[in-house]
Amino acid sequence: MTRLTLALTAVALFAVSSMPAKADWSVIRWNTGYCQIWDHAVPTPLPPLNEFTALGPRFVTFGEAFGALDRAIQTRACGW
């Protein structure tokens, strides 16, 4: 690697690591009873609000959202 490549890599890693965490995951329950994890970082529009309900707040990591989905299934707030 050249020194320039190493320098650019270091700058890119610093820029990514200094970005604030953003809550980009939600657990939503559709009117059918089916629940899923919604990724807000994907550039797709949310469906109409009368078709789903958000269960709880947004989560920072996928793991947190998956844990919330698992708890919702265990308490039967969500179906498969």
N, C-alpha and C positions, 0 to 999 in steps of 0.2 A: 504494500500500500504506500501511497505517496503521503507526504506530510499534509498536503492539502486535503486529501480524503479523510485522514485521521482528524484533522481540525474540523472539517464539516460534520463528521459523525459526532464528535464531541459537542458541537453546538446544537445539533439536532436532538441528541439525547438530553441535554440540559433544558432545551425548550419544551420537550414533551414532559419531562419529569417535574417541571415547575408549573405546569398547567393545573388549575384548581380542579378538584374532583367534581364531577357533574352527575347528578342523579338522573340516570337515563333509563331506568327499568321500572316498570309497574306491573302489578298483578291485576288483571282485569277479569271480570266475570260477565260472560255474555248472557243474554236473556234466556238462553237455552239451558243454563246451568253449567256450561263448560267454562273452565278458567284457563288462562294462558298468561305467559309473561310477554309484555309488550315492550319492545325496544324503541325508545324515543329518538335514538341516534340515527335510525334508519329513516331516510327521507320519504316516508309514506304518510298520508294524512290519516288522522284518527277517524274511525267510523262515526256516524251520528251518535250523539250522547244518549239517545233513547234506546240504543241497542246494547249498551254495556254499562257496567258499574266498576269503578276503580276500587280495589280492596286495599285500603291503607295508603301510605305515602309512597313517593318514588324512592327507589333504592339506588345506591351508588354502584353496587356490584351485582353481577348476575347471580352469584352465590347467595346473597341476601334475598334477592327476589325469588330464587328457587326454594329457599327455606320457607319463605312466606307462603308460597304456593303449596308446598308440602304440608304445612300446618293447616291451611285452608281445606285441603283434601281430607286430612285426618279428622278435622272437626266437622266434616261434611258440609262445609259452606260452599264447596265446589265439587262438581262431579268430573268424571273423566270424560 
